[in-house]
Amino acid sequence: MIHLYAKPGKANADVRALSYCDLHTIHREDLLEVLDMYPEFSDYFLSNLELTFNLRDENAK
Protein backbone atom coordinates (compact mmCIF):
# COMPACT_ATOMS: atom_id res chain seq x y z
CA MET A 1 0.00 0.00 0.00
CA ILE A 2 1.24 3.49 -0.84
CA HIS A 3 1.19 6.04 1.96
CA LEU A 4 0.70 9.36 0.17
CA TYR A 5 0.72 11.33 3.42
CA ALA A 6 4.01 9.85 4.66
CA LYS A 7 7.07 12.03 4.14
CA PRO A 8 8.54 11.05 0.77
CA GLY A 9 12.14 10.07 0.20
CA LYS A 10 14.35 11.80 -2.30
CA ALA A 11 14.31 10.59 -5.88
CA ASN A 12 16.59 11.14 -8.84
CA ALA A 13 15.78 10.67 -12.51
CA ASP A 14 17.10 11.67 -15.91
CA VAL A 15 14.72 12.61 -18.72
CA ARG A 16 15.50 13.14 -22.39
CA ALA A 17 13.19 14.63 -24.99
CA LEU A 18 13.38 14.39 -28.77
CA SER A 19 12.24 18.00 -29.12
CA TYR A 20 11.51 21.06 -27.01
CA CYS A 21 9.02 20.40 -24.25
CA ASP A 22 7.52 22.10 -21.22
CA LEU A 23 8.05 20.60 -17.81
CA HIS A 24 5.33 21.15 -15.22
CA THR A 25 5.44 20.21 -11.57
CA ILE A 26 2.81 19.71 -8.92
CA HIS A 27 3.93 20.39 -5.40
CA ARG A 28 3.09 17.56 -3.02
CA GLU A 29 1.16 19.82 -0.64
CA ASP A 30 -0.98 21.13 -3.51
CA LEU A 31 -1.71 17.59 -4.71
CA LEU A 32 -2.74 16.51 -1.21
CA GLU A 33 -5.05 19.52 -0.96
CA VAL A 34 -6.78 18.61 -4.24
CA LEU A 35 -7.10 14.96 -3.20
CA ASP A 36 -8.71 16.05 0.07
CA MET A 37 -11.18 18.27 -1.81
CA TYR A 38 -12.19 15.54 -4.29
CA PRO A 39 -12.33 12.16 -2.50
CA GLU A 40 -13.77 10.32 -5.53
CA PHE A 41 -10.85 11.46 -7.66
CA SER A 42 -8.51 10.62 -4.80
CA ASP A 43 -9.64 6.97 -4.83
CA TYR A 44 -9.16 6.76 -8.60
CA PHE A 45 -5.78 8.52 -8.48
CA LEU A 46 -4.42 6.36 -5.67
CA SER A 47 -5.55 3.11 -7.32
CA ASN A 48 -3.75 4.10 -10.53
CA LEU A 49 -0.69 5.19 -8.60
CA GLU A 50 -0.61 1.89 -6.73
CA LEU A 51 -0.93 -0.02 -10.02
CA THR A 52 2.00 1.95 -11.46
CA PHE A 53 4.16 1.15 -8.45
CA ASN A 54 3.19 -2.54 -8.64
CA LEU A 55 4.12 -2.69 -12.33
CA ARG A 56 7.45 -1.08 -11.59
CA ASP A 57 8.15 -3.62 -8.83
CA GLU A 58 7.30 -6.53 -11.16
CA ASN A 59 9.68 -5.25 -13.84
CA ALA A 60 12.51 -4.96 -11.31
CA LYS A 61 12.44 -8.69 -10.50
C-alpha positions in Angstrom: 0.0 0.0 0.0 1.2 3.5 -0.8 1.2 6.0 2.0 0.7 9.4 0.2 0.7 11.3 3.4 4.0 9.9 4.7 7.1 12.0 4.1 8.5 11.1 0.8 12.1 10.1 0.2 14.3 11.8 -2.3 14.3 10.6 -5.9 16.6 11.1 -8.8 15.8 10.7 -12.5 17.1 11.7 -15.9 14.7 12.6 -18.7 15.5 13.1 -22.4 13.2 14.6 -25.0 13.4 14.4 -28.8 12.2 18.0 -29.1 11.5 21.1 -27.0 9.0 20.4 -24.2 7.5 22.1 -21.2 8.0 20.6 -17.8 5.3 21.1 -15.2 5.4 20.2 -11.6 2.8 19.7 -8.9 3.9 20.4 -5.4 3.1 17.6 -3.0 1.2 19.8 -0.6 -1.0 21.1 -3.5 -1.7 17.6 -4.7 -2.7 16.5 -1.2 -5.1 19.5 -1.0 -6.8 18.6 -4.2 -7.1 15.0 -3.2 -8.7 16.1 0.1 -11.2 18.3 -1.8 -12.2 15.5 -4.3 -12.3 12.2 -2.5 -13.8 10.3 -5.5 -10.9 11.5 -7.7 -8.5 10.6 -4.8 -9.6 7.0 -4.8 -9.2 6.8 -8.6 -5.8 8.5 -8.5 -4.4 6.4 -5.7 -5.6 3.1 -7.3 -3.7 4.1 -10.5 -0.7 5.2 -8.6 -0.6 1.9 -6.7 -0.9 0.0 -10.0 2.0 1.9 -11.5 4.2 1.1 -8.4 3.2 -2.5 -8.6 4.1 -2.7 -12.3 7.5 -1.1 -11.6 8.2 -3.6 -8.8 7.3 -6.5 -11.2 9.7 -5.2 -13.8 12.5 -5.0 -11.3 12.4 -8.7 -10.5 
